[in-house]
C-alpha cells in the first residue's frame, strides 16, 4: 500500500551513508613520557531518493564529510605532580557550497550558488599546549591547568568570506589563539 500523500513529504528525501576507519597507537616512550597517534578516515554522503528532471546530481558529500583527521599527542610528567603536554591536529576541510556568481540588485548583490557541497575548505592544522598541576586530598583530586589552543594562531578555515560583489573569495574565518584556565575536581 503506498503511503498517503499528506502534502508535507519532501520531494528531495535522502538517505545518508557513512563509512570509516579508525586507528590508534599509544606508546610509552619512557617512564615519564607517553604519546599517541590517531587517524580517522571517513566518507559520508547523502543519496537523493527522488530528483526532479534536469537535476545534475543524485549524490553529494554530507555537510559533515571530514575525510581525514590525524592527531598526535605527547605528555611528560614533571616532579611534584606537574605535567606538560602538546597536541598537533591535521584535518581535511569540510565541504561547502561555492558561490559561482552574483546578481546586481538595487540594494546590493545577491549570490548565485553552485552545486551543493561541490567545494572543500582547505586543510586545517593547529598545535595546542597544556600545563597542569594536581593536588590530592583524601579521596579528592584537584587539577588546575592552563591550556592554549592554536598556539601559533593559524586561521583554520571554518567559513568562506566573499567580496561584496561575490565575485571572489576574500578569505576565511576561524578561531584564533585561545588560552584558557581551568580547575577540575574528581572524587
N, C-alpha and C positions, 0 to 999 in steps of 0.2 A: 504494500500500500504506500503510495507516495505521500510525503509529508504535506500537511495543509499549508497553503500559501497564506501566511498571515500578513504579508506586505512588509514585514520587518526583516526578512532574510537579506543577507549581504551578497550582492552579485559577485564580489571578489573573495568569497570564502577561501580560506587557505589552510594548508596543513604544514606544520613545521617539522623539520627533520634535523636532528643533531647527531654528530658522532665525534669521538675524540680519543685521545691517547694522553696518559699522564705518566711521567717517570720522575722518581725522586731518589736521590742518592745522599745519604747522610754519612759524614765521615768525622771521626775524632782524630784530629791532626796532632794531638799531644795531650798531656794531662789537663791543660787549661785552655786549649784552643780546639774549637769544633766548627764545622760548617756543613752546609748542604747546598745542593744544586737541584732545582726542579724545572721541568719543562712540560708544558701543556700544548698540545696540538688539537685544535677543534675546527669543526666545519658545521655551520648552522645555516640552513636555508629555509625559505618559505616556498611552497609549491602552490600556485593558484589553481583552484579546482574548476572554476568557471571563468572564462575570459571573454570579453566582448570581441567582435570581429575587428581585425586590424591591430589588436593589442600585440606589441612586439616581443613580449616575453611571458613565460609561464613560471619561471623560477627566478628567484633573486636571493642574494645573501640576506640573512636576518639582520636586523638592526644591531644585534649583539654578536655578530660573527667576528670575533677577535681570534685570528688563526693561530698566532704564535705568542707564547708567554714564557719567558726564561727568567728565572730568579736565582741569584747566587747570594748566599748569606754566610758570614763568618762572625764568630763571637769569641772573645777572650776574657777569661775570668782573672780578675786582678785581686790582690790581697784585700782583706777586711771587707769582703762581700761587695766589692765593686766589680762592674762588668762593662766592657765596651764592645760594640758590635756595629756591623755595617751590612747593608743590603743593596745589591745592584739589581735593577729590573729592566728588561728589554722586552717591549711588547709591540706587536704589529698593530697598525691603525684600524679603527673601526670603519665600516662602510658608511657613506653618506650620499645624499642626492645632490649632484652638482647643479650649479646654475649655468645654463648654456647661452643665455642672452637676457635681454631686458626689453621692456616696452615703456616708452616715454608717455607719462600721463600728466595732466595739469598739475598735480601735487607732487610729482617726483617720478621715480622709476619703479616699475613692477618687475620682479624677476620672472624668468621663464625657466622652469626646472627641467632637467634631463631625466633620464631613466632612473627610477628609484634604486638607490644604493649601488650605482654604477661606478662610483669612485671610492677610494680609500684614503683615510688620513695617513700621513707619514708615520714612520716608526717613532715610538716614544722610549725614552730611557731616563733613568734617574738613579742617584745614589743617595741613600738615607743613612744617617749615623745616629747612634743612640748610646748614652751613658746612663747606667743606673746603679743604685746603691740599695742594699737590702738590710733590714733590721729584723731580728727575731725576738719575740717576747711571748713566753708561754706557748700558746697554740696559734699565735698570730704572726703573720709575716707582712711587713710593710715595705713596699718598694717605691722609691722616688726616682723619677727619670727625667732626662732631657732628651728629646727626640727632634732631629732636624731632617725633614723630608725634602728631597730635591736640593741637596746641598750645593750643587753648582748652578742652581737657578735656571735650568733649561726650560724653555717654553715647550711643553709637551702638548701637541695639538689635540684639543677636545672639541673644537668648533672652528669652522672656516668663516672668516670675515671677508666681505666683498667690498669693492669700491662703491661709492654712492650710486653709480650708474649700473652696477652689477656686471660690468664688462671684464673685470679682472679680480683675482683674489688679492686681498690686501694683507692677509696674514692669518694667524691662528690665535686662539685663546686657550690658555692652560693655566693651571695653578702655579704660582711662583714658589720660591723657597718658603717652607712652612715649619717654623720652630714651634715646639710645644713642650710644656712642663706638665707632669702628672704624678699622681700618687695612686698606688694600687694596694688594696688591703685584701689579704687572703687569710681565712681562718678555717 
